């Protein structure tokens, strides 16, 4: 008889148990609207958590993702509002803002990675510092208030969050695509094996001719890109950004990664476990509400 690996199956069993509890607690739990809401809301944290899976697998940590999301949101809104006087095409404006978001996310991730690897500063200290910097910057940009997206752009851009494909919101499809890419990258590529090796034993990985600094920096860049993707689908939801945007995203992302079975000390990571972890966190909040 095949023995069930509770370490692997545990998060999935917990997810099923929560679904059963939700059905018992409220008859409307399985309604199309509620299920769609659960999946859409889990997409933001889930995408960020997939990036965090790579960072944590290599033995690192990133506490700046929530503040980074707020900063990128603010930059996107300011850029789109500014481009209204330059371009007539709203699609062009949104596209340029998306490109800018990806570039800012990658750059922010690279800064975290280089400070950790080249400057030899602990990742906890580096990302705690950048967390404060990004949060301060978006507060300054908003002059202590809220940055609001131009209503004309918002009407078009809102389709990214509220639109559906085959009955599911677009953020869910983006979440699924990022998860598949993340799984392939972590489990089926040389880079993924290097992530496991670095997280398991950095010294052994170094003597095995693995460029440890490059691998770790790449994981922070991936984290930044994941934050930018989450931000791209988050901005059209409310059309605003402030110093309160993305509060506690970093803790929720790390929690989703750990619930999913990735070891906090590094060396082992599970993308689909992280996806389930994000769903579990969203389900708990939904059931309590």
JOBELJO-V131436 format. One record per backbone hydrogen bond with DSSP energy under -0.5 kcal/mol. CO is the residue of the C=O (numbers start at 1). NH is the residue of the N-H. E is the energy in kcal/mol with one decimal. If there is no record, write none. Layout:
co/nh/e
CO/NH/E
CO/NH/E
This chain:
co/nh/e
4/6/-1.1
5/8/-0.6
5/9/-3.2
6/10/-2.5
9/13/-2.4
10/14/-2.6
11/15/-2.0
12/16/-2.1
13/17/-2.4
14/18/-2.3
15/19/-2.0
16/20/-2.2
17/21/-2.3
18/22/-2.7
19/23/-2.1
20/24/-2.1
21/25/-2.6
22/26/-2.0
26/29/-1.6
27/30/-0.5
28/31/-1.6
31/35/-2.5
32/36/-2.3
33/37/-1.9
34/38/-2.5
35/39/-2.3
36/40/-2.4
37/41/-2.5
38/42/-1.8
39/43/-0.8
40/43/-0.6
40/44/-0.7
41/45/-0.7
42/46/-2.5
43/47/-2.6
44/48/-1.9
45/49/-2.8
46/50/-1.8
47/51/-1.4
48/52/-2.0
49/53/-1.8
50/54/-1.0
51/55/-1.5
52/56/-3.0
53/57/-2.2
54/58/-1.4
55/60/-2.6
56/59/-1.7
57/267/-3.3
64/68/-3.0
65/69/-2.3
66/70/-1.8
67/71/-2.5
68/72/-2.8
69/73/-2.4
70/74/-2.3
71/75/-2.4
72/76/-2.6
73/77/-2.3
74/78/-2.5
75/79/-2.4
76/80/-2.7
77/81/-2.4
78/82/-2.1
79/83/-2.3
80/84/-0.7
81/84/-0.6
82/85/-1.0
83/86/-1.5
83/87/-2.6
88/90/-0.6
89/93/-1.7
90/94/-2.4
91/95/-2.6
92/96/-2.5
93/97/-1.9
94/98/-2.1
95/99/-2.3
96/100/-2.3
97/101/-2.3
98/102/-2.2
99/103/-2.2
100/104/-2.7
101/105/-2.5
102/106/-2.4
103/107/-2.4
104/108/-2.8
105/109/-2.4
106/110/-2.4
107/111/-2.3
108/112/-2.0
109/113/-2.5
110/114/-3.0
111/115/-2.3
112/116/-1.6
113/117/-2.7
114/118/-2.1
114/119/-1.6
115/121/-1.7
122/126/-2.6
123/127/-2.7
124/128/-1.6
125/129/-2.1
126/130/-2.5
127/131/-1.8
128/132/-1.5
129/133/-2.0
130/134/-2.9
131/135/-1.8
132/136/-2.1
133/137/-2.5
134/138/-2.2
135/139/-1.6
136/140/-2.3
137/141/-2.9
138/142/-1.8
139/144/-3.1
140/143/-1.3
142/145/-1.9
145/243/-0.6
146/148/-0.5
147/241/-2.0
150/154/-2.8
151/155/-2.2
152/156/-0.8
153/156/-0.6
153/157/-3.3
154/158/-2.2
156/159/-1.2
157/160/-2.1
158/161/-0.9
158/162/-2.9
159/163/-2.0
163/170/-1.9
165/168/-1.7
168/165/-3.1
169/172/-1.0
169/173/-1.1
170/174/-2.3
171/175/-2.5
172/176/-2.4
173/177/-2.4
174/178/-2.7
175/179/-2.3
176/180/-2.3
177/181/-2.4
178/182/-2.7
179/183/-2.5
180/184/-2.4
181/185/-2.6
182/186/-2.4
183/187/-2.6
184/188/-2.2
185/192/-0.7
189/193/-1.7
190/194/-2.3
191/195/-2.0
192/196/-2.0
193/197/-2.2
194/198/-2.8
195/199/-2.2
196/200/-2.0
197/201/-2.4
201/205/-2.4
202/206/-2.1
203/207/-2.2
204/208/-0.9
205/210/-2.0
206/209/-1.4
210/212/-1.7
211/215/-2.2
212/216/-2.6
213/217/-2.4
214/218/-2.3
215/219/-1.7
216/220/-1.5
217/221/-2.0
218/222/-2.4
219/223/-2.1
220/224/-2.3
221/225/-2.3
222/226/-2.4
223/227/-2.2
224/228/-2.1
225/229/-2.3
226/230/-2.5
227/231/-2.2
228/232/-2.3
229/233/-1.5
230/234/-0.8
231/235/-2.7
232/236/-0.6
234/237/-1.5
234/238/-0.8
235/238/-0.5
235/239/-2.9
239/149/-3.2
241/147/-3.4
242/245/-1.5
244/247/-1.4
246/249/-1.9
248/252/-2.2
249/253/-2.8
250/254/-2.3
251/255/-2.5
252/256/-2.4
253/257/-2.1
254/258/-2.4
255/259/-3.0
256/260/-1.7
257/262/-1.8
258/261/-1.5
263/266/-1.6
268/263/-1.5
270/274/-1.7
271/275/-2.0
272/276/-2.2
273/277/-2.4
274/278/-2.3
275/279/-1.9
276/280/-2.6
277/281/-2.1
278/282/-2.0
279/283/-2.6
280/284/-2.5
281/285/-1.7
282/286/-2.3
283/287/-3.0
284/288/-2.3
285/289/-2.0
